[in-house]
Amino acid sequence: MKISVYIIAFNEVDKIRDCINSVLWADEIVVADSHSTDGTTEIANELGAKVVHIPFNGYGELRNKAISYCKGEWIFSLDSDERCTSEVHDEIINLVNNAPLDIYRVPRKNFFMGQWIKHSGWSPNFRQPQLFKNGKMSYTLESVHEGYISHSEKEIGTLKNIIWQFPFKNTEEVMHKANRYSSLGVQKLKEKGITGSISKAFGHGLWSFMKHYIFKLGFLDGGPGFVIAFGNFEGTFYRYVKLMEAQKKWKNPSIKKKPANK
C-alpha cells in the first residue's frame, strides 16, 4: 500500500524542514502551499516534496484540494507545526496493509514555552482524523476550524501512538493566530445567524478562558497554561467584536464644508 502525506503551508520556513524530514519514509509528500514568500517552497523542493500552489480560500477548501493531488491508497495529513514520531511511523506501516477501519484519528502532544503541556486540553489533543484511505474522507468548507465528512460505513479509529506538535514559535505567533483565526471565524458566526456585541465578546471570551484554565486544568501548566487560556480569550473576544464591526459598518463622521469666502 502506498502512503501519501500532505502538508499545508504558508510562510513556514522555520518549521517545514523538520516536518518533511519526519515523513521522508512516505511514498509521496505533497506540500499544499498558499504562495509562500519566505523560502518555504524552496526547502520543500530541496527535500523532494511535490509542491502545489493553492490560493487560500479557507482551510476546508485547501485541504480538499491537497487531497486531490495525493496518489497513494492511504493519506496521512500532517501540518507544518507537527512532527511524525518513529512510533507513529511504525504503527502506520504495520496498520495500512491490513487495516480494519478506513479512518483514524491521531493523538498529539504539544511543546510550548519550553515545556510539554500536560493539561489545558492539549494532552493529548486531536484535530480532524489524520490517517485515512484515499476517497474515504473529505473536509467541510468552513474557513477555519473546518470539520470533516466520513465516506465510510465503518467507525473511526484512533492510533495508539502520539505525534508531536509545536504550535507556536513564540508569543508573537500566539497573537498572530488569535488575530488571523478571529477574522476567519467571523464568516462562520454570520452563517449561523449570530449577532455580535461587546457583552457577547466578553462572555464567550471569558468562558473560553475558564474552560482551558480551570476546567481543563491549565493552571497546572503554570505560565504556559495561562498564556494558552488567555490566547483563547483573545481569539474568541475579537471574533465577536469583529462580527459586530462587520454588522454595524461604522463610519467616521464627516465635517460639513463651509462655502469659500468670496
C-alpha positions in Angstrom: 0.0 0.0 0.0 1.4 3.4 -1.0 1.1 6.3 1.5 0.8 9.9 0.6 1.5 12.6 3.1 0.0 16.1 2.5 1.2 19.2 4.4 -0.5 22.6 4.2 1.9 25.5 4.5 2.2 29.3 4.2 5.4 31.0 5.1 6.6 28.2 7.4 10.3 28.4 6.7 11.2 27.8 10.3 9.1 24.6 10.5 8.8 23.0 7.1 12.2 21.2 7.1 11.6 19.3 10.3 8.1 18.5 9.3 9.1 17.0 6.0 12.1 15.2 7.5 9.8 13.4 9.8 7.8 11.8 6.9 10.6 11.1 4.4 9.6 7.4 4.7 6.3 8.1 2.8 5.9 7.2 -0.9 4.8 10.7 -1.7 4.9 14.1 0.1 2.6 16.8 -1.2 3.1 20.3 0.1 0.0 22.4 -0.5 1.4 25.9 -0.3 -0.6 29.1 -0.5 2.1 31.1 -2.3 4.7 31.4 0.4 7.3 34.2 0.0 9.8 33.2 2.7 11.6 30.2 1.2 9.2 27.5 2.4 8.7 26.1 -1.1 12.4 26.1 -1.9 13.1 24.0 1.1 10.2 21.6 0.3 11.5 21.2 -3.3 15.0 20.6 -2.0 13.8 17.7 0.2 12.0 16.1 -2.7 8.4 17.0 -1.9 5.9 17.8 -4.6 4.8 21.4 -4.2 1.4 22.6 -5.4 0.4 26.2 -5.2 -3.2 26.7 -4.0 -4.7 30.1 -3.3 -6.1 30.3 0.3 -9.9 30.4 0.4 -10.3 28.8 3.7 -8.8 25.7 5.3 -11.5 23.3 4.3 -11.1 24.0 0.6 -7.3 24.0 0.9 -7.3 20.5 2.5 -9.7 19.1 -0.1 -7.6 20.4 -2.9 -4.5 19.0 -1.3 -6.1 15.6 -1.2 -6.8 15.8 -4.9 -3.1 15.7 -5.6 -2.4 12.6 -3.5 -2.0 9.4 -5.4 -1.5 6.9 -2.6 -4.1 4.4 -1.3 -3.7 5.9 2.1 -3.3 9.6 3.1 -1.6 10.9 6.2 -2.3 14.6 7.0 0.5 16.5 8.7 0.5 20.2 9.4 3.8 22.1 9.2 3.9 22.5 13.0 3.5 18.8 13.6 6.2 16.0 13.6 5.6 12.3 12.9 7.3 10.3 15.6 9.1 7.0 14.9 6.4 5.2 16.9 3.6 6.6 14.8 5.6 5.8 11.6 5.8 2.1 12.8 2.2 2.0 13.7 1.1 3.3 10.3 3.3 1.0 8.4 2.0 -2.0 10.3 -1.6 -0.9 10.0 -2.2 0.1 6.4 -1.8 -3.3 4.8 -4.5 -4.9 6.9 -6.4 -2.0 8.5 -9.8 -3.0 9.9 -11.0 0.6 9.5 -10.8 3.4 6.9 -10.3 6.5 9.0 -8.1 7.1 12.1 -7.6 10.0 14.5 -4.1 10.7 15.7 -3.3 12.0 19.2 -0.9 14.9 19.6 1.1 16.2 22.5 2.3 19.8 22.4 5.5 21.6 23.3 5.1 25.3 24.2 7.2 27.9 26.1 10.0 25.4 26.8 7.9 22.5 28.2 5.5 19.7 27.2 1.9 20.8 28.0 0.2 18.2 30.2 -3.2 19.8 30.6 -5.0 22.8 29.1 -6.9 20.5 26.7 -3.6 19.9 24.9 -2.5 16.5 26.2 -3.4 14.7 24.2 -5.5 16.7 21.7 -6.9 15.9 18.3 -7.9 17.7 15.2 -9.7 16.1 12.2 -8.7 12.4 11.5 -5.2 12.5 10.0 -4.9 9.0 8.6 -7.5 7.7 6.1 -8.0 5.7 2.9 -8.0 7.9 -0.2 -11.6 8.7 -1.0 -12.9 7.9 2.4 -12.8 11.4 3.9 -13.2 15.0 2.9 -13.5 18.3 4.7 -16.3 20.8 5.2 -15.8 24.2 3.7 -15.5 26.4 6.8 -12.7 29.0 6.6 -11.3 27.9 9.9 -11.9 25.0 12.4 -13.2 23.0 9.4 -15.0 19.8 10.0 -14.8 16.5 8.1 -17.1 14.2 6.3 -16.7 10.4 6.5 -17.4 8.5 3.3 -17.0 5.2 5.1 -19.6 3.0 6.7 -17.1 2.0 9.4 -16.4 3.7 12.7 -13.5 6.0 13.2 -10.4 4.5 15.0 -7.6 6.1 17.0 -3.9 5.4 16.7 -2.2 4.4 20.0 0.9 6.5 19.5 1.4 10.2 19.6 2.7 12.8 17.1 4.4 16.0 18.3 3.1 19.5 17.8 5.0 22.8 18.1 2.0 25.2 17.8 3.8 28.4 18.4 7.4 29.5 17.9 6.9 32.5 20.3 4.2 34.7 21.8 4.1 36.8 18.6 2.7 33.7 16.8 0.1 33.3 19.6 -1.0 36.8 18.9 -0.9 36.4 15.2 -3.0 33.3 15.3 -5.6 34.9 17.6 -5.9 37.8 15.1 -6.0 35.6 12.0 -8.4 33.0 13.3 -10.7 35.6 14.8 -11.0 37.2 11.4 -11.6 33.9 9.6 -14.2 32.9 12.3 -16.4 35.9 11.6 -18.0 34.3 8.5 -18.7 31.2 10.4 -20.7 33.2 13.0 -22.5 35.1 10.2 -23.6 31.8 8.6 -25.1 30.8 12.0 -27.1 34.0 12.2 -25.3 35.2 15.3 -25.0 38.9 16.1 -22.0 40.5 17.7 -21.8 42.7 20.8 -19.3 43.6 23.5 -21.2 41.7 26.1 -21.2 38.6 23.9 -17.5 39.1 23.1 -16.6 39.3 26.8 -18.9 36.5 27.9 -17.7 34.0 25.2 -14.1 35.1 25.7 -14.3 34.6 29.5 -15.9 31.2 29.1 -13.1 30.1 26.7 -10.5 31.3 29.2 -12.2 29.4 32.1 -12.7 26.3 30.0 -8.9 26.0 29.3 -7.5 27.4 32.5 -9.9 26.0 35.1 -11.9 23.0 33.7 -9.1 21.7 31.5 -6.6 22.3 34.4 -4.5 24.7 32.5 -3.4 26.3 35.8 -1.4 23.1 36.4 0.7 24.0 33.4 1.9 27.2 35.1 2.7 30.2 33.0 2.2 28.5 29.6 -1.2 27.3 30.7 -2.2 30.9 31.5 -0.9 32.1 28.1 -2.9 29.3 26.3 -6.1 30.3 28.1 -5.6 34.0 27.6 -4.8 33.4 23.9 -8.2 31.6 23.6 -9.9 34.5 25.4 -8.3 37.0 22.9 -9.2 35.0 19.8 -12.8 34.5 21.0 -13.3 38.1 22.2 -12.0 39.7 19.0 -14.0 37.3 16.8 -17.3 38.7 18.3 -16.0 42.2 18.2 -15.1 41.9 14.5 -18.5 40.4 13.9 -20.1 43.4 15.5 -17.9 45.7 13.4 -18.9 44.0 10.2 -22.6 44.1 11.0 -22.7 47.7 12.2 -20.4 49.1 9.5 -19.4 52.1 11.5 -18.5 55.2 9.5 -16.5 58.2 10.6 -18.4 61.5 11.0 -17.9 64.0 8.2 -17.2 67.7 8.5 -19.7 70.0 6.7 -17.9 72.1 4.2 -18.3 75.8 4.5 -18.6 77.8 1.4 -15.4 79.6 0.4 -15.1 83.2 1.3 -15.5 85.5 -1.7 
